[in-house]
Amino acid sequence: LIVCAYCQSQFVPDVEDARPMESVIGVHSDIQNLLEKCKTDPANRRRFASLILDLDPTNREAAEYLR
């Protein structure tokens, strides 16, 4: 049984709820947007480059902005 933390109602989980779901998160477009901001906003380029490296530590283009 699953118990609701708010109202304490009890539910029987569906079979589909029990199966783990696969998820794919794409960050390529986010990285491209941040790289563009590095080019257009030089005052904040180090901040944007750090965000990129948080998402993709192997991104060489972002690492160049930190030098």
All heavy atoms as TSV, in Angstrom:
chain	resi	resn	atom	element	x	y	z
A	1	LEU	N	N	0.823	-1.185	0.000
A	1	LEU	CA	C	0.000	0.000	0.000
A	1	LEU	C	C	0.866	1.247	0.000
A	1	LEU	O	O	1.958	1.265	0.565
A	1	LEU	CB	C	-0.888	0.048	1.235
A	1	LEU	CG	C	-2.018	-0.955	1.338
A	1	LEU	CD1	C	-2.717	-0.800	2.673
A	1	LEU	CD2	C	-3.000	-0.807	0.212
A	2	ILE	N	N	0.345	2.274	-0.625
A	2	ILE	CA	C	0.974	3.591	-0.602
A	2	ILE	C	C	0.087	4.481	0.251
A	2	ILE	O	O	-1.128	4.511	0.069
A	2	ILE	CB	C	1.103	4.169	-2.024
A	2	ILE	CG1	C	2.002	3.285	-2.871
A	2	ILE	CG2	C	1.642	5.582	-1.961
A	2	ILE	CD1	C	2.056	3.704	-4.329
A	3	VAL	N	N	0.695	5.200	1.185
A	3	VAL	CA	C	-0.055	6.075	2.085
A	3	VAL	C	C	0.267	7.520	1.741
A	3	VAL	O	O	1.434	7.909	1.679
A	3	VAL	CB	C	0.293	5.774	3.561
A	3	VAL	CG1	C	-0.483	6.693	4.487
A	3	VAL	CG2	C	-0.001	4.315	3.891
A	4	CYS	N	N	-0.770	8.314	1.541
A	4	CYS	CA	C	-0.607	9.736	1.249
A	4	CYS	C	C	-0.106	10.446	2.509
A	4	CYS	O	O	-0.692	10.298	3.592
A	4	CYS	CB	C	-1.931	10.336	0.795
A	4	CYS	SG	S	-1.878	12.128	0.572
A	5	ALA	N	N	0.986	11.196	2.365
A	5	ALA	CA	C	1.563	11.894	3.510
A	5	ALA	C	C	0.663	13.024	3.989
A	5	ALA	O	O	0.713	13.392	5.161
A	5	ALA	CB	C	2.940	12.442	3.137
A	6	TYR	N	N	-0.183	13.550	3.129
A	6	TYR	CA	C	-1.041	14.680	3.487
A	6	TYR	C	C	-2.322	14.228	4.192
A	6	TYR	O	O	-2.641	14.688	5.279
A	6	TYR	CB	C	-1.373	15.495	2.241
A	6	TYR	CG	C	-2.292	16.661	2.499
A	6	TYR	CD1	C	-1.829	17.786	3.167
A	6	TYR	CD2	C	-3.609	16.631	2.096
A	6	TYR	CE1	C	-2.667	18.859	3.424
A	6	TYR	CE2	C	-4.458	17.694	2.340
A	6	TYR	CZ	C	-3.984	18.808	3.005
A	6	TYR	OH	O	-4.814	19.868	3.249
A	7	CYS	N	N	-3.054	13.298	3.560
A	7	CYS	CA	C	-4.368	12.936	4.094
A	7	CYS	C	C	-4.426	11.535	4.704
A	7	CYS	O	O	-5.457	11.110	5.200
A	7	CYS	CB	C	-5.424	13.053	2.997
A	7	CYS	SG	S	-5.245	11.838	1.678
A	8	GLN	N	N	-3.313	10.815	4.647
A	8	GLN	CA	C	-3.213	9.459	5.196
A	8	GLN	C	C	-4.111	8.446	4.491
A	8	GLN	O	O	-4.397	7.387	5.026
A	8	GLN	CB	C	-3.502	9.453	6.705
A	8	GLN	CG	C	-2.574	10.337	7.516
A	8	GLN	CD	C	-1.119	9.958	7.359
A	8	GLN	OE1	O	-0.776	8.787	7.416
A	8	GLN	NE2	N	-0.265	10.952	7.126
A	9	SER	N	N	-4.562	8.749	3.263
A	9	SER	CA	C	-5.334	7.786	2.480
A	9	SER	C	C	-4.410	6.690	1.987
A	9	SER	O	O	-3.239	6.913	1.703
A	9	SER	CB	C	-5.983	8.466	1.278
A	9	SER	OG	O	-6.899	9.441	1.697
A	10	GLN	N	N	-4.964	5.498	1.886
A	10	GLN	CA	C	-4.172	4.360	1.423
A	10	GLN	C	C	-4.586	4.002	0.007
A	10	GLN	O	O	-5.772	3.971	-0.313
A	10	GLN	CB	C	-4.372	3.164	2.351
A	10	GLN	CG	C	-3.883	3.425	3.760
A	10	GLN	CD	C	-4.088	2.228	4.664
A	10	GLN	OE1	O	-4.707	1.240	4.283
A	10	GLN	NE2	N	-3.567	2.313	5.875
A	11	PHE	N	N	-3.571	3.715	-0.824
A	11	PHE	CA	C	-3.804	3.365	-2.221
A	11	PHE	C	C	-3.029	2.112	-2.559
A	11	PHE	O	O	-1.936	1.882	-2.040
A	11	PHE	CB	C	-3.329	4.485	-3.151
A	11	PHE	CG	C	-4.008	5.805	-2.908
A	11	PHE	CD1	C	-3.439	6.748	-2.071
A	11	PHE	CD2	C	-5.210	6.092	-3.515
A	11	PHE	CE1	C	-4.056	7.965	-1.841
A	11	PHE	CE2	C	-5.843	7.305	-3.287
A	11	PHE	CZ	C	-5.269	8.239	-2.452
A	12	VAL	N	N	-3.596	1.335	-3.470
A	12	VAL	CA	C	-2.892	0.184	-4.011
A	12	VAL	C	C	-2.234	0.654	-5.302
A	12	VAL	O	O	-2.898	1.184	-6.190
A	12	VAL	CB	C	-3.864	-0.982	-4.298
A	12	VAL	CG1	C	-3.131	-2.138	-4.951
A	12	VAL	CG2	C	-4.566	-1.411	-3.028
A	13	PRO	N	N	-0.899	0.504	-5.426
A	13	PRO	CA	C	-0.222	0.992	-6.638
A	13	PRO	C	C	-0.605	0.167	-7.866
A	13	PRO	O	O	-0.842	-1.033	-7.782
A	13	PRO	CB	C	1.254	0.840	-6.311
A	13	PRO	CG	C	1.306	-0.193	-5.240
A	13	PRO	CD	C	0.019	-0.098	-4.482
A	14	ASP	N	N	-0.699	0.847	-8.996
A	14	ASP	CA	C	-0.933	0.164	-10.264
A	14	ASP	C	C	0.337	-0.556	-10.677
A	14	ASP	O	O	1.442	-0.197	-10.267
A	14	ASP	CB	C	-1.305	1.161	-11.357
A	14	ASP	CG	C	-2.673	1.783	-11.115
A	14	ASP	OD1	O	-3.497	1.152	-10.434
A	14	ASP	OD2	O	-2.906	2.904	-11.613
A	15	VAL	N	N	0.197	-1.537	-11.540
A	15	VAL	CA	C	1.355	-2.281	-12.029
A	15	VAL	C	C	2.307	-1.348	-12.776
A	15	VAL	O	O	3.528	-1.450	-12.644
A	15	VAL	CB	C	0.901	-3.439	-12.948
A	15	VAL	CG1	C	2.090	-4.133	-13.584
A	15	VAL	CG2	C	0.056	-4.426	-12.163
A	16	GLU	N	N	1.768	-0.395	-13.544
A	16	GLU	CA	C	2.611	0.535	-14.290
A	16	GLU	C	C	3.372	1.480	-13.372
A	16	GLU	O	O	4.442	1.956	-13.712
A	16	GLU	CB	C	1.778	1.316	-15.289
A	16	GLU	CG	C	1.277	0.454	-16.427
A	16	GLU	CD	C	0.644	1.284	-17.519
A	16	GLU	OE1	O	0.858	2.505	-17.545
A	16	GLU	OE2	O	-0.063	0.703	-18.347
A	17	ASP	N	N	2.836	1.774	-12.204
A	17	ASP	CA	C	3.529	2.633	-11.256
A	17	ASP	C	C	4.735	1.935	-10.637
A	17	ASP	O	O	5.682	2.589	-10.205
A	17	ASP	CB	C	2.592	3.078	-10.137
A	17	ASP	CG	C	1.512	4.019	-10.629
A	17	ASP	OD1	O	1.725	4.657	-11.684
A	17	ASP	OD2	O	0.474	4.111	-9.960
A	18	ALA	N	N	4.698	0.622	-10.579
A	18	ALA	CA	C	5.770	-0.138	-9.941
A	18	ALA	C	C	6.992	-0.284	-10.852
A	18	ALA	O	O	8.100	-0.481	-10.363
A	18	ALA	CB	C	5.257	-1.517	-9.533
A	19	ARG	N	N	6.785	-0.217	-12.170
A	19	ARG	CA	C	7.910	-0.365	-13.095
A	19	ARG	C	C	8.749	0.896	-13.125
A	19	ARG	O	O	8.216	2.002	-13.188
A	19	ARG	CB	C	7.418	-0.646	-14.512
A	19	ARG	CG	C	6.957	-2.066	-14.700
A	19	ARG	CD	C	6.699	-2.338	-16.160
A	19	ARG	NE	N	5.351	-1.833	-16.453
A	19	ARG	CZ	C	4.957	-1.360	-17.620
A	19	ARG	NH1	N	5.781	-1.322	-18.624
A	19	ARG	NH2	N	3.737	-0.931	-17.800
A	20	PRO	N	N	10.075	0.732	-13.076
A	20	PRO	CA	C	10.913	1.929	-13.199
A	20	PRO	C	C	10.835	2.493	-14.617
A	20	PRO	O	O	10.816	1.749	-15.595
A	20	PRO	CB	C	12.318	1.427	-12.893
A	20	PRO	CG	C	12.264	-0.046	-13.109
A	20	PRO	CD	C	10.841	-0.473	-12.886
A	21	MET	N	N	10.745	3.787	-14.721
A	21	MET	CA	C	10.670	4.450	-16.012
A	21	MET	C	C	12.046	4.952	-16.404
A	21	MET	O	O	12.824	5.353	-15.546
A	21	MET	CB	C	9.708	5.628	-15.935
A	21	MET	CG	C	8.318	5.263	-15.582
A	21	MET	SD	S	7.393	5.730	-16.990
A	21	MET	CE	C	5.789	5.194	-16.606
A	22	GLU	N	N	12.326	4.942	-17.692
A	22	GLU	CA	C	13.583	5.480	-18.185
A	22	GLU	C	C	13.404	6.956	-18.496
A	22	GLU	O	O	12.337	7.392	-18.920
A	22	GLU	CB	C	14.020	4.747	-19.448
A	22	GLU	CG	C	14.492	3.342	-19.172
A	22	GLU	CD	C	15.082	2.704	-20.410
A	22	GLU	OE1	O	15.642	3.426	-21.256
A	22	GLU	OE2	O	14.964	1.488	-20.529
A	23	SER	N	N	14.455	7.695	-18.269
A	23	SER	CA	C	14.402	9.117	-18.531
A	23	SER	C	C	15.698	9.545	-19.210
A	23	SER	O	O	16.781	9.123	-18.816
A	23	SER	CB	C	14.229	9.885	-17.223
A	23	SER	OG	O	14.293	11.249	-17.459
A	24	VAL	N	N	15.561	10.372	-20.207
A	24	VAL	CA	C	16.724	10.907	-20.896
A	24	VAL	C	C	16.636	12.427	-20.824
A	24	VAL	O	O	15.646	13.020	-21.237
A	24	VAL	CB	C	16.772	10.450	-22.368
A	24	VAL	CG1	C	17.945	11.073	-23.081
A	24	VAL	CG2	C	16.817	8.930	-22.445
A	25	ILE	N	N	17.667	13.016	-20.265
A	25	ILE	CA	C	17.686	14.461	-20.139
A	25	ILE	C	C	18.743	15.000	-21.083
A	25	ILE	O	O	19.916	14.646	-20.980
A	25	ILE	CB	C	18.007	14.891	-18.693
A	25	ILE	CG1	C	16.941	14.359	-17.757
A	25	ILE	CG2	C	18.126	16.393	-18.591
A	25	ILE	CD1	C	17.249	14.561	-16.305
A	26	GLY	N	N	18.331	15.816	-22.016
A	26	GLY	CA	C	19.256	16.402	-22.968
A	26	GLY	C	C	19.651	17.802	-22.545
A	26	GLY	O	O	18.798	18.636	-22.277
A	27	VAL	N	N	20.941	18.034	-22.458
A	27	VAL	CA	C	21.416	19.350	-22.038
A	27	VAL	C	C	22.212	20.035	-23.144
A	27	VAL	O	O	22.766	21.102	-22.929
A	27	VAL	CB	C	22.261	19.261	-20.749
A	27	VAL	CG1	C	21.420	18.791	-19.588
A	27	VAL	CG2	C	23.453	18.358	-20.934
A	28	HIS	N	N	22.247	19.425	-24.315
A	28	HIS	CA	C	23.037	19.971	-25.414
A	28	HIS	C	C	22.592	21.389	-25.772
A	28	HIS	O	O	23.428	22.280	-25.940
A	28	HIS	CB	C	22.957	19.059	-26.639
A	28	HIS	CG	C	23.769	19.535	-27.787
A	28	HIS	ND1	N	25.137	19.482	-27.789
A	28	HIS	CD2	C	23.411	20.106	-28.959
A	28	HIS	CE1	C	25.584	20.000	-28.910
A	28	HIS	NE2	N	24.556	20.384	-29.650
A	29	SER	N	N	21.292	21.609	-25.868
A	29	SER	CA	C	20.811	22.956	-26.228
A	29	SER	C	C	21.101	23.960	-25.116
A	29	SER	O	O	21.409	25.122	-25.396
A	29	SER	CB	C	19.325	22.933	-26.548
A	29	SER	OG	O	18.574	22.558	-25.414
A	30	ASP	N	N	21.035	23.520	-23.870
A	30	ASP	CA	C	21.369	24.419	-22.755
A	30	ASP	C	C	22.840	24.833	-22.812
A	30	ASP	O	O	23.170	25.999	-22.596
A	30	ASP	CB	C	21.087	23.745	-21.410
A	30	ASP	CG	C	19.612	23.487	-21.179
A	30	ASP	OD1	O	18.791	24.203	-21.782
A	30	ASP	OD2	O	19.296	22.585	-20.396
A	31	ILE	N	N	23.697	23.877	-23.124
A	31	ILE	CA	C	25.123	24.180	-23.226
A	31	ILE	C	C	25.382	25.141	-24.374
A	31	ILE	O	O	26.160	26.095	-24.238
A	31	ILE	CB	C	25.937	22.878	-23.373
A	31	ILE	CG1	C	25.899	22.097	-22.055
A	31	ILE	CG2	C	27.376	23.167	-23.794
A	31	ILE	CD1	C	26.518	20.721	-22.119
A	32	GLN	N	N	24.708	24.931	-25.501
A	32	GLN	CA	C	24.883	25.828	-26.641
A	32	GLN	C	C	24.420	27.245	-26.303
A	32	GLN	O	O	25.062	28.228	-26.688
A	32	GLN	CB	C	24.138	25.293	-27.864
A	32	GLN	CG	C	24.725	24.022	-28.423
A	32	GLN	CD	C	26.197	24.163	-28.763
A	32	GLN	OE1	O	26.625	25.154	-29.337
A	32	GLN	NE2	N	26.992	23.176	-28.377
A	33	ASN	N	N	23.312	27.358	-25.573
A	33	ASN	CA	C	22.818	28.682	-25.163
A	33	ASN	C	C	23.814	29.369	-24.236
A	33	ASN	O	O	24.065	30.571	-24.364
A	33	ASN	CB	C	21.465	28.565	-24.468
A	33	ASN	CG	C	20.356	28.209	-25.416
A	33	ASN	OD1	O	20.467	28.412	-26.617
A	33	ASN	ND2	N	19.276	27.677	-24.876
A	34	LEU	N	N	24.392	28.624	-23.313
A	34	LEU	CA	C	25.366	29.210	-22.404
A	34	LEU	C	C	26.648	29.605	-23.135
A	34	LEU	O	O	27.251	30.643	-22.819
A	34	LEU	CB	C	25.668	28.245	-21.264
A	34	LEU	CG	C	24.553	28.067	-20.231
A	34	LEU	CD1	C	24.858	26.900	-19.305
A	34	LEU	CD2	C	24.362	29.346	-19.439
A	35	LEU	N	N	27.060	28.817	-24.113
A	35	LEU	CA	C	28.240	29.186	-24.906
A	35	LEU	C	C	27.987	30.474	-25.682
A	35	LEU	O	O	28.873	31.328	-25.795
A	35	LEU	CB	C	28.624	28.053	-25.865
A	35	LEU	CG	C	29.354	26.875	-25.246
A	35	LEU	CD1	C	29.461	25.733	-26.247
A	35	LEU	CD2	C	30.731	27.290	-24.749
A	36	GLU	N	N	26.782	30.621	-26.181
A	36	GLU	CA	C	26.433	31.851	-26.890
A	36	GLU	C	C	26.465	33.048	-25.939
A	36	GLU	O	O	26.927	34.130	-26.302
A	36	GLU	CB	C	25.048	31.714	-27.535
A	36	GLU	CG	C	24.666	32.855	-28.424
A	36	GLU	CD	C	25.601	33.037	-29.615
A	36	GLU	OE1	O	26.124	32.047	-30.131
A	36	GLU	OE2	O	25.786	34.201	-30.011
A	37	LYS	N	N	26.002	32.845	-24.719
A	37	LYS	CA	C	26.044	33.923	-23.726
A	37	LYS	C	C	27.489	34.278	-23.370
A	37	LYS	O	O	27.780	35.437	-23.075
A	37	LYS	CB	C	25.277	33.523	-22.472
A	37	LYS	CG	C	23.783	33.550	-22.664
A	37	LYS	CD	C	23.062	33.229	-21.386
A	37	LYS	CE	C	21.559	33.271	-21.605
A	37	LYS	NZ	N	20.829	33.143	-20.348
A	38	CYS	N	N	28.374	33.298	-23.379
A	38	CYS	CA	C	29.797	33.579	-23.130
A	38	CYS	C	C	30.332	34.548	-24.183
A	38	CYS	O	O	31.138	35.425	-23.873
A	38	CYS	CB	C	30.616	32.297	-23.162
A	38	CYS	SG	S	30.432	31.243	-21.723
A	39	LYS	N	N	29.874	34.383	-25.414
A	39	LYS	CA	C	30.343	35.237	-26.512
A	39	LYS	C	C	29.714	36.624	-26.457
A	39	LYS	O	O	30.377	37.617	-26.722
A	39	LYS	CB	C	30.014	34.582	-27.848
A	39	LYS	CG	C	30.762	33.294	-28.089
A	39	LYS	CD	C	30.291	32.613	-29.354
A	39	LYS	CE	C	30.916	31.244	-29.482
A	39	LYS	NZ	N	30.342	30.471	-30.566
A	40	THR	N	N	28.428	36.687	-26.099
A	40	THR	CA	C	27.716	37.961	-26.171
A	40	THR	C	C	27.785	38.782	-24.884
A	40	THR	O	O	27.517	39.977	-24.912
A	40	THR	CB	C	26.232	37.737	-26.529
A	40	THR	OG1	O	25.634	36.917	-25.519
A	40	THR	CG2	C	26.094	37.094	-27.895
A	41	ASP	N	N	28.135	38.149	-23.768
A	41	ASP	CA	C	28.194	38.853	-22.484
A	41	ASP	C	C	29.541	38.573	-21.813
A	41	ASP	O	O	29.637	37.773	-20.884
A	41	ASP	CB	C	27.043	38.389	-21.592
A	41	ASP	CG	C	26.925	39.179	-20.309
A	41	ASP	OD1	O	27.683	40.151	-20.118
A	41	ASP	OD2	O	26.056	38.822	-19.486
A	42	PRO	N	N	30.609	39.218	-22.287
A	42	PRO	CA	C	31.947	38.927	-21.767
A	42	PRO	C	C	32.109	39.219	-20.276
A	42	PRO	O	O	32.948	38.613	-19.622
A	42	PRO	CB	C	32.876	39.806	-22.598
A	42	PRO	CG	C	32.036	40.584	-23.520
A	42	PRO	CD	C	30.618	40.217	-23.327
A	43	ALA	N	N	31.322	40.105	-19.727
A	43	ALA	CA	C	31.448	40.421	-18.303
A	43	ALA	C	C	31.078	39.224	-17.416
A	43	ALA	O	O	31.605	39.083	-16.316
A	43	ALA	CB	C	30.563	41.612	-17.957
A	44	ASN	N	N	30.205	38.360	-17.910
A	44	ASN	CA	C	29.746	37.199	-17.130
A	44	ASN	C	C	30.206	35.872	-17.722
A	44	ASN	O	O	29.681	34.830	-17.361
A	44	ASN	CB	C	28.219	37.217	-17.023
A	44	ASN	CG	C	27.727	38.355	-16.185
A	44	ASN	OD1	O	28.222	38.586	-15.089
A	44	ASN	ND2	N	26.757	39.096	-16.697
A	45	ARG	N	N	31.172	35.910	-18.624
A	45	ARG	CA	C	31.560	34.679	-19.326
A	45	ARG	C	C	32.108	33.615	-18.395
A	45	ARG	O	O	31.874	32.434	-18.595
A	45	ARG	CB	C	32.552	34.986	-20.426
A	45	ARG	CG	C	33.878	35.446	-19.907
A	45	ARG	CD	C	34.819	35.794	-21.011
A	45	ARG	NE	N	36.031	36.315	-20.386
A	45	ARG	CZ	C	37.199	36.284	-20.928
A	45	ARG	NH1	N	37.331	35.802	-22.128
A	45	ARG	NH2	N	38.231	36.753	-20.295
A	46	ARG	N	N	32.838	34.002	-17.348
A	46	ARG	CA	C	33.379	33.016	-16.411
A	46	ARG	C	C	32.245	32.283	-15.677
A	46	ARG	O	O	32.314	31.083	-15.444
A	46	ARG	CB	C	34.329	33.665	-15.430
A	46	ARG	CG	C	35.604	34.193	-16.092
A	46	ARG	CD	C	36.547	34.823	-15.096
A	46	ARG	NE	N	37.032	33.890	-14.099
A	46	ARG	CZ	C	38.070	33.070	-14.259
A	46	ARG	NH1	N	38.724	33.079	-15.397
A	46	ARG	NH2	N	38.437	32.255	-13.297
A	47	ARG	N	N	31.214	33.017	-15.332
A	47	ARG	CA	C	30.054	32.411	-14.656
A	47	ARG	C	C	29.370	31.403	-15.574
A	47	ARG	O	O	29.050	30.291	-15.162
A	47	ARG	CB	C	29.094	33.514	-14.251
A	47	ARG	CG	C	27.864	33.023	-13.559
A	47	ARG	CD	C	27.027	34.210	-13.081
A	47	ARG	NE	N	25.659	33.792	-13.025
A	47	ARG	CZ	C	24.641	34.487	-13.454
A	47	ARG	NH1	N	24.830	35.668	-13.967
A	47	ARG	NH2	N	23.425	34.033	-13.373
A	48	PHE	N	N	29.142	31.806	-16.831
A	48	PHE	CA	C	28.488	30.914	-17.788
A	48	PHE	C	C	29.364	29.694	-18.077
A	48	PHE	O	O	28.868	28.573	-18.177
A	48	PHE	CB	C	28.158	31.643	-19.084
A	48	PHE	CG	C	27.171	32.767	-18.910
A	48	PHE	CD1	C	27.399	34.001	-19.487
A	48	PHE	CD2	C	26.010	32.607	-18.176
A	48	PHE	CE1	C	26.498	35.042	-19.335
A	48	PHE	CE2	C	25.097	33.635	-18.013
A	48	PHE	CZ	C	25.344	34.862	-18.598
A	49	ALA	N	N	30.663	29.906	-18.202
A	49	ALA	CA	C	31.575	28.791	-18.467
A	49	ALA	C	C	31.574	27.806	-17.300
A	49	ALA	O	O	31.617	26.583	-17.511
A	49	ALA	CB	C	32.980	29.310	-18.730
A	50	SER	N	N	31.503	28.312	-16.091
A	50	SER	CA	C	31.442	27.427	-14.923
A	50	SER	C	C	30.164	26.594	-14.924
A	50	SER	O	O	30.185	25.409	-14.580
A	50	SER	CB	C	31.523	28.243	-13.637
A	50	SER	OG	O	32.778	28.837	-13.507
A	51	LEU	N	N	29.060	27.207	-15.317
A	51	LEU	CA	C	27.800	26.466	-15.410
A	51	LEU	C	C	27.896	25.357	-16.456
A	51	LEU	O	O	27.400	24.246	-16.249
A	51	LEU	CB	C	26.652	27.408	-15.749
A	51	LEU	CG	C	26.228	28.373	-14.647
A	51	LEU	CD1	C	25.228	29.389	-15.190
A	51	LEU	CD2	C	25.647	27.631	-13.477
A	52	ILE	N	N	28.527	25.664	-17.580
A	52	ILE	CA	C	28.701	24.656	-18.632
A	52	ILE	C	C	29.532	23.500	-18.109
A	52	ILE	O	O	29.201	22.330	-18.313
A	52	ILE	CB	C	29.364	25.272	-19.883
A	52	ILE	CG1	C	28.438	26.286	-20.530
A	52	ILE	CG2	C	29.759	24.185	-20.880
A	52	ILE	CD1	C	29.100	27.147	-21.572
A	53	LEU	N	N	30.618	23.813	-17.417
A	53	LEU	CA	C	31.496	22.759	-16.914
A	53	LEU	C	C	30.835	21.944	-15.804
A	53	LEU	O	O	31.212	20.788	-15.591
A	53	LEU	CB	C	32.822	23.352	-16.456
A	53	LEU	CG	C	33.669	23.911	-17.604
A	53	LEU	CD1	C	34.880	24.641	-17.054
A	53	LEU	CD2	C	34.078	22.809	-18.565
A	54	ASP	N	N	29.858	22.508	-15.122
A	54	ASP	CA	C	29.075	21.719	-14.172
A	54	ASP	C	C	28.263	20.657	-14.902
A	54	ASP	O	O	28.107	19.540	-14.413
A	54	ASP	CB	C	28.127	22.607	-13.367
A	54	ASP	CG	C	28.833	23.426	-12.314
A	54	ASP	OD1	O	29.995	23.106	-11.975
A	54	ASP	OD2	O	28.228	24.401	-11.823
A	55	LEU	N	N	27.748	21.018	-16.076
A	55	LEU	CA	C	26.954	20.080	-16.875
A	55	LEU	C	C	27.821	19.109	-17.663
A	55	LEU	O	O	27.489	17.939	-17.813
A	55	LEU	CB	C	26.056	20.843	-17.851
A	55	LEU	CG	C	24.996	21.745	-17.246
A	55	LEU	CD1	C	24.350	22.588	-18.331
A	55	LEU	CD2	C	23.957	20.926	-16.515
A	56	ASP	N	N	28.931	19.621	-18.192
A	56	ASP	CA	C	29.818	18.828	-19.050
A	56	ASP	C	C	31.271	19.171	-18.730
A	56	ASP	O	O	31.832	20.097	-19.315
A	56	ASP	CB	C	29.521	19.109	-20.516
A	56	ASP	CG	C	30.406	18.333	-21.469
A	56	ASP	OD1	O	31.100	17.401	-21.027
A	56	ASP	OD2	O	30.404	18.667	-22.670
A	57	PRO	N	N	31.883	18.450	-17.787
A	57	PRO	CA	C	33.250	18.772	-17.371
A	57	PRO	C	C	34.300	18.634	-18.473
A	57	PRO	O	O	35.408	19.140	-18.332
A	57	PRO	CB	C	33.532	17.780	-16.242
A	57	PRO	CG	C	32.228	17.225	-15.843
A	57	PRO	CD	C	31.304	17.381	-17.011
A	58	THR	N	N	33.963	17.989	-19.574
A	58	THR	CA	C	34.935	17.784	-20.653
A	58	THR	C	C	34.814	18.821	-21.760
A	58	THR	O	O	35.512	18.710	-22.771
A	58	THR	CB	C	34.770	16.380	-21.265
A	58	THR	OG1	O	33.462	16.279	-21.846
A	58	THR	CG2	C	34.950	15.292	-20.218
A	59	ASN	N	N	33.974	19.817	-21.591
A	59	ASN	CA	C	33.755	20.818	-22.633
A	59	ASN	C	C	34.965	21.746	-22.724
A	59	ASN	O	O	35.194	22.589	-21.854
A	59	ASN	CB	C	32.480	21.613	-22.341
A	59	ASN	CG	C	32.062	22.466	-23.493
A	59	ASN	OD1	O	32.820	23.303	-23.963
A	59	ASN	ND2	N	30.839	22.246	-23.956
A	60	ARG	N	N	35.719	21.597	-23.784
A	60	ARG	CA	C	36.956	22.367	-23.954
A	60	ARG	C	C	36.698	23.835	-24.273
A	60	ARG	O	O	37.447	24.709	-23.873
A	60	ARG	CB	C	37.807	21.751	-25.055
A	60	ARG	CG	C	38.348	20.405	-24.657
A	60	ARG	CD	C	39.198	19.831	-25.735
A	60	ARG	NE	N	39.543	18.460	-25.384
A	60	ARG	CZ	C	40.587	17.847	-25.847
A	60	ARG	NH1	N	41.377	18.438	-26.712
A	60	ARG	NH2	N	40.839	16.608	-25.481
A	61	GLU	N	N	35.632	24.097	-25.013
A	61	GLU	CA	C	35.324	25.484	-25.377
A	61	GLU	C	C	35.009	26.309	-24.124
A	61	GLU	O	O	35.458	27.452	-23.990
A	61	GLU	CB	C	34.148	25.518	-26.352
A	61	GLU	CG	C	33.929	26.859	-26.983
A	61	GLU	CD	C	32.859	26.831	-28.062
A	61	GLU	OE1	O	32.399	25.746	-28.450
A	61	GLU	OE2	O	32.472	27.925	-28.499
A	62	ALA	N	N	34.274	25.723	-23.194
A	62	ALA	CA	C	33.966	26.435	-21.951
A	62	ALA	C	C	35.222	26.625	-21.105
A	62	ALA	O	O	35.390	27.659	-20.470
A	62	ALA	CB	C	32.910	25.666	-21.154
A	63	ALA	N	N	36.094	25.627	-21.104
A	63	ALA	CA	C	37.336	25.730	-20.320
A	63	ALA	C	C	38.197	26.876	-20.825
A	63	ALA	O	O	38.901	27.518	-20.039
A	63	ALA	CB	C	38.086	24.408	-20.382
A	64	GLU	N	N	38.134	27.173	-22.120
A	64	GLU	CA	C	38.912	28.279	-22.677
A	64	GLU	C	C	38.453	29.633	-22.130
A	64	GLU	O	O	39.247	30.553	-22.012
A	64	GLU	CB	C	38.821	28.285	-24.213
A	64	GLU	CG	C	39.556	27.141	-24.873
A	64	GLU	CD	C	41.054	27.210	-24.632
A	64	GLU	OE1	O	41.620	28.326	-24.705
A	64	GLU	OE2	O	41.660	26.156	-24.382
A	65	TYR	N	N	37.174	29.745	-21.804
A	65	TYR	CA	C	36.646	31.002	-21.265
A	65	TYR	C	C	37.104	31.252	-19.834
A	65	TYR	O	O	37.008	32.363	-19.341
A	65	TYR	CB	C	35.130	31.039	-21.334
A	65	TYR	CG	C	34.608	31.284	-22.730
A	65	TYR	CD1	C	33.951	30.291	-23.444
A	65	TYR	CD2	C	34.772	32.525	-23.338
A	65	TYR	CE1	C	33.477	30.519	-24.712
A	65	TYR	CE2	C	34.286	32.761	-24.612
A	65	TYR	CZ	C	33.648	31.753	-25.294
A	65	TYR	OH	O	33.186	31.988	-26.569
A	66	LEU	N	N	37.590	30.228	-19.159
A	66	LEU	CA	C	38.068	30.398	-17.781
A	66	LEU	C	C	39.511	30.842	-17.717
A	66	LEU	O	O	40.009	31.178	-16.658
A	66	LEU	CB	C	37.881	29.091	-16.995
A	66	LEU	CG	C	36.439	28.678	-16.739
A	66	LEU	CD1	C	36.406	27.359	-15.991
A	66	LEU	CD2	C	35.690	29.742	-15.968
A	67	ARG	N	N	40.199	30.837	-18.831
A	67	ARG	CA	C	41.615	31.239	-18.847
A	67	ARG	C	C	41.770	32.714	-18.939
A	67	ARG	O	O	41.022	33.481	-19.313
A	67	ARG	CB	C	42.329	30.577	-20.005
A	67	ARG	CG	C	42.395	29.094	-19.775
A	67	ARG	CD	C	43.140	28.448	-20.884
A	67	ARG	NE	N	43.039	27.000	-20.647
A	67	ARG	CZ	C	43.747	26.134	-21.291
A	67	ARG	NH1	N	44.581	26.506	-22.202
A	67	ARG	NH2	N	43.619	24.876	-21.028
